[in-house]
Amino acid sequence: MTQPNAQKFGATSTTEDVLSGVCLAGKRVLVTGVSAGLGVETARALAMHGAHVMGAARNLEKAGRATGQVRADAEKGGGALELIQLDLADLASVRACADRLNTDGVPFDLVIANAGVAATPFGHTKDGFETQFGTNHLGHFVLVNRIAGLMRAGSRLVNLSSAGHRFSDVDLDDPNFEHTPYDPWIAYGRSKTANILFAVAFDARYRARGIRATAVHPGSIVTELGRHLSNNELERMVTQINEQAVVEGKPSLEFKTIPQGAATSVWAGVVADADAVGDHYCEDCHVSEIVPDGKPLGMADSGVRAYALNPARAEALWAKSQEMVAERFA
């Protein structure tokens, strides 16, 4: 699963652009969050190019309605789509999903941890974790670790993060906001930083088996992820970002289409060189520059904060995550 030519891709590249000429026949992929947006497009693009996609979703009825085009394109391209129930906010559901996959025993060539929530009101998962950290990070942490034995040598893990990781590093002393005033964007930032750090720690553990892990920022896209934001709130955020960009003499924030947003996920998963993306953060179909933690960085800028790729921080998060879910992994 490597790039067939020297073509370069960027912010406006779509899933079809990056997968042009790529045949994924015989490849098996797990994608979480296939009931809307990026998850559906990611599954569609991979299945259209011959992959057998296992799509995980909390609501299978909704996922079934959302994936009609995925099935149609899979039939055209020789791929397939299968659905499995997964509620990342309920570890019993996560473990049941992993148990079913392990019982089936069919290996994966790629796992894309795509599902997530953003800027939610203060709340908790079924297991008592702050909603965003519990859903975006801990749910995937347990799922991926429990099925790691199904990942073939040469396979990859792609964690969907966000430029929102710049809002905050993880807080390992107070992950559930028990002693800190809750801010939905700080909570989102913590969870997105955790997605990157999890990829760093997973990559360190599995690269000797030829398994690489990376994290990606899909770009700014209007999807169901922003369902907790009113139109006024979204407009106000974009206005503030663009006003700051003007002051700094930088380009304004531009929204991507869903096929453009999903492009970096499939690029990092099946097109880019594994050693180039492993242990890194990618955006706009390239590996991002590391920006020192103290350097100003706007939401319209590219780059990843150094704290999000810190190996020691990644190991500390791994240990804390194991403690929180009461389960140890290799």
N, C-alpha and C positions, 0 to 999 in steps of 0.2 A: 504494500500500500504506500507507494511513493509517487512523487510528482513525475508525470510522464514526459515533461518537457521543461524548458527553462523559462516559461512564461511567468511573469511577475503579477501578483494580484494585489489589490488594495481595498480602500474603503468602499468603493462602489461595486466591487466584484460580487456576483451572486453565487448561490450554490451550484447553478448550472455552469457558470464560468469555471469554478475551481474543479468541478468534477468532469469537465469535458475530456473525453477520451479515457476515462477511468472505468474499469470493469471491476465490480465488487462481487461477482458471482462466487459463491462458496463462503463468503464472509458473513459473520453473524455479529449483530450489533444490539446493545441494550441502550435505549434512550428513555430517560425519565421525563415526565411531563408532556405526554403526547396528546393532550386534550385541547390544546390551543397554541397559537403563535409559533414561536421558534421550535418547539418540540415537534409539532406537526410538520413543519417545513423540513426540519432536519431528517425526520423519518421518511418523508416523501422523497427527498433527494437521494438518500442512500438506497432506498428500496427500488427507485427507478433505475439505479445503476447496478442492480442485481443483488443487493444485500438482503439477507433475512433479518428483519428488524423486529426485536422484541420491544414493544412500546409499553411503558409502565405509566399508569395514571390512577389517581384517587377515585375518580368517577368513571367507571368503564362505559356506562351508557353515554355520557357526554363524549368520551374519547371515540366511541364507535361512530357517533354522528359527525365528529370533527375529522375523521380520517377516511372519508369516502374517496377523496382524491388520492390519498396515499395508496389505497388498495388498487385504484384504477391505474395509477402510474407504475405500481409494483408489477401488475400483470403485464403491462407493456414492456417493462425492462427486465423481466425475469426474476424479480425479487419477491419478497413476501412480507406481510405484516401480521404480527401476533400480539395480542394485548394481555397484560397481566395487571392485577390490582396492586396498588401501592399507595399508602398514605404516609408520607414522610413525617407527618406530625404525630404519628402513633407508632412507637417502636414495635408493638406487637404485630402491626401490619407489615412493617419493614422486615422483621424476622420471618414472618410467614412467607413473604415474597421471596426472600433469599432461600428459605428452605425448599420452596417449590422449584426454584431454578437449580439448586444443588441436587435435588432428587431427580430432576430431568437429566442433569449431568452433561448438557450440551455446552461446549466451550464458547467463549466470546473472543472476537478479534478487536472489539472496541466497546468501551462503556462511556456514554456521554451523560454526565450528571447535569441535566438541563433544568429540571423542575425547580421552582422557587417562589417565594412571596416577597413583597417589597412594601416598606413604609406602612406596616400594619398598625392598627391601634394596639395598645399594650394588652398582651394576653399570653397564654401559655399553651404549649402542646399538651397532648393527653398525658405525657409523662412529667409535666411540670416545668418544662424548659421554656424560656422566653421564645415567643412564636418564631421569630425570624432566625435566630441562632439554632433553635431546635429543628426547624424545618429545612432550612437551606444547608446547614452544616451537619448537625448530628444525625439526621435521618440518612443522608448520603454516606456519612462516615461509617455507620453500621452496615448499611446495604453493601457498599463497595468492599469493605473488609470481609464480610461474610461470604461474598462470591469471588473473592480474589483467586481462589483455587481453580475457578473456571476460566480465568484469563490465560489465553495461550501465550507462549513465548512469542514476542514480537507484537503483542497487543498494546493498546494504549487506553489510558483514562483521560478524559477531557472534562474538567470541572468548569461549569459556567460561573464566572465571577462577574465583575462589573467595575467600571471606573468609580463606582460608588465605594469601592474599598478605601478610597482616599478620605472618606468621612471619618474613619476611625480604624485604629489597630484593634485587635481582639483585647478583651479585658478578662484575663484568666482569674482575677480575684473576685469579679462580680459579673459573671456571664449572664445572669438572669435579672439584672437590674434590681437586686434586692436592697442595695444601698446607694444606688445612683438614680437620679431623676431620669425617667424614660424619655428618650427622644427617638422617634421612628426612624430618622435617617442615620443617627449614630448606631442604632441597632442593626440597620441594614448594612452599614459600613463594616461593622464587626463581623457579620455573617459572610460578607463577600471577601473580606480579608481571610477569614477562616477557610473559604473555598480554595484560595491560592495556597495557603500554608499547608492544607491537607494534601494538595497535589505535590508540594515539595517533599513532604515527609513520605508519602506513598512512593514517589519516584526513588527516593533514597533506599527504600526497603526492597524494591522490586526490579531495579534496573539490571541487577546481576542476572536476572532471569530473562532479560531482554524486554521487560515491560516498562514503558515510559508513561509518565503522567505530566499533564500540563493544565494550565488554567487559561481561560479566554474571556475577553470582554467583547460581547457581540456588537456593541455600539448603542446609540440612543435610538430606540424603536418604540412605537406606540403599540403595546400589546396588553393582554389581560393582567400583566404583572403590575400595571399601574392602576388597578381597579379601586384601590383605596384612596386614590387622589381625585379630587374634583377637577373639572376642566379649568377652573380658576386657579387652583393650586399649581397645576401643571404649567399653565401659561405664565404665572408669576415666577416659577422656578426658571423657565427658559429665558424670560426677560432678564432676570438677575444675572444669569450665566452670560448672556450676550452683552449686557451692559458692561460687565467686568472684562469681557474679551475686547470690547472697543477701547476701554481705558488702557489695556495692556497691549493694544495693537495686534491682537490675535484674531484668527478667523472665528466666526460665530458658530454656534452649535448647529449641526445639521442632522436631521433624523434620517435613519435608513429605512428601507423597505424590509419586510420580514425575510425575503430571500437573501438580501444583502446581510442582514443580521445573523442569519444562520451560516453564512459562508465561512466565517472564521472557525466555527465548530467543526465543520466537515473538512476544512483545509488542515487544521491541526490534527484531526483524527485519521485522515487517510491519504493526504497529499504531501504535506510537509515532511522533511527529513526528521525522523524520530529523535535523533540526537540533538537536532537544532532546537526542537520545541520542548523536549523533556526537561523538567525542573525549571520551566520558564512560564512567563505570562505573555499572551499574544493578543493582538488587536489588529483589525483591518488586514488580516491575513499576513501578518509578519510578527516576529518576536519583538516585544516592546523594550524600549530603553528604560533602564532603572534610574529613577529620579531620587536623589538624596532626600531624606525625610524633611529636612528644613527648607528645601527649595520650594517657592510658590508654584502651585500646580492647579490650574483651573479645570473644570469639568469638560471643557471643550479641547483641552490639551491631551496629547498622547503620553504614555509612560506609566510605569508602575512604581509605587512607593517601595523603597528598600525594605521597610519592615515586613512587607507582605511576602518577601522571598528569603527572609532570614532563617537559615537552617535551625539555629538554636530555638528560635521562636516557634518554628514548625514542630520541633520535638516537644516543646513545652505544651503546645496545643494538643498534640497527640495524647500525651499523658493525661491532660485535663479531660479530654474527650472520653478516654477510656474510663476515667473515674466517674464522669457524669452518667454514662450509659451502663456502668457496672459490668463491663465486658473488656477483656484484653485481647489484642490482636498482635500478630507477628510483627 
